[in-house]
């Protein structure tokens, strides 16, 4: 059985698509904010995700 590793080009494409998807998700979350409190809660959510990323 042959193992296939992604090529550099495929890896870059995956990374680019992942980044675009994440930005789109963040934009959708921001568009749902109707109040300053909504924005503050969203900020807490993303701060927690970023903190989690730092520990992994």
C-alpha positions, 0 to 999 in steps of 0.5 A: 500500500502506498501512502500519499502525502499532500504536496506543498501545493495541496497543503497550501490550498487546504490552508488557504481554504481553511483560513477563508472558511474561518474568516467567513464563520467569524464574519457570520458571528459578527453579523449576528451581534445586535448589541454590545453585550452580544459582541462582548460575549462573542469576544469571550468566545474567541478569546477562549478559543485562542487561549485553547489554541495556545495550550495545544 
